[in-house]
């Protein structure tokens, strides 16, 4: 809006002369303000400006919610950290399976596959072949394998399930102690009467294992007893060990619970009076294992074949035999074949010599077959 500099009349836009006083319209930038007033707020010639109605000012515009300044950078660092950790993990795994394995074990990796193969034997006495010969491995050790109890029972049951008993076990390389502690009940195959206490005619093994533990004169006498089946040597060893009670206590403390000595060897009168020596085939076969572990089974050299026992052609037998008292006939043997070694204990009563020898022959044939199968 403009006003006349002379009379203060409001001028129309584009007017060159004041319509009120006819004065020419001039512009004085030093005196007028953008709204046409003088610096003191009045119109030219002292005319006050026409008050303008107050227009409501618009309210403040709503400010947009500012985004957190650190949110995006923080997420970015998390992602970067995760990527770096993943790369480090992959690198560590690669190191462990390539360089690290040889570094920590001290092994020197081959420089090339050609040089490695060139110096490797193929297994058949030649070198330079990359093809390795597969070798059959028998993972079942005969020291832990077990004879088939059902097969043995099929033999004894033909004669008597109560008056005939067999226990058998495969032997290892002689690593057990003289008490047989390295062998467990799980290693032994037993027929039905294996824990029955038979009259232990011919069983010198209890004296040997007890004397071996004690040493001294008793052990020297026990060694002589084993090689000759001398009753006198056996009885003297018992006396040197402290008598029957001392030997029985030793047997009980070493797990031979079915074995007791109540009379001297060969004392028929004491037997008739009710004093007897007893044992089971279960105890006897463990004693055989202990004797064999001590390297003493070779001392047992009774010729059982001459008594009618059929021995397989590939089998060597080291045995003791007992007979006579209370109609018993017993065999205790360590047998060896090209396929392994076994301990066999047979106790009979009321069967007689011929039947006992026949049973023992059948048992040895069965053990021979089982050793061969275990060695396959």
Secondary structure, 3 states (H helix, E strand, C coil): CEECCCCCCEECCCCCECCCCCCECCCCCCCECCCCCECCCECHHHCECCCCCCCCCCCCCCCCCCCCCCHHHHHHHHHHHHHHHHHHHHHHHHHHHHHHHHHHHCCCCCCCHHHHHHCCECCCCCECCCCCCCCCCCCCCCCCCCCCHHHHHHHHCCCCCCCEEEEEEEECCCCCCCCCCCCCHHHCEECCCCCCCEECCCCCHHHHHHHHHHCHHHHHHHHHHHHHCCHHHHHHHHHHHCCHHHHHHHHHHCCCCCCECCCCCCCHHHHHCCCCCEECHHHHHHHHHHHHHCCCHHHCCCCHHHHCCCCCCCCEEEEEEEECHHHEEEEEEEEEECCEEEEEEEEEECCCHHHHHHHHHHHHHHHHHHHHHHCC
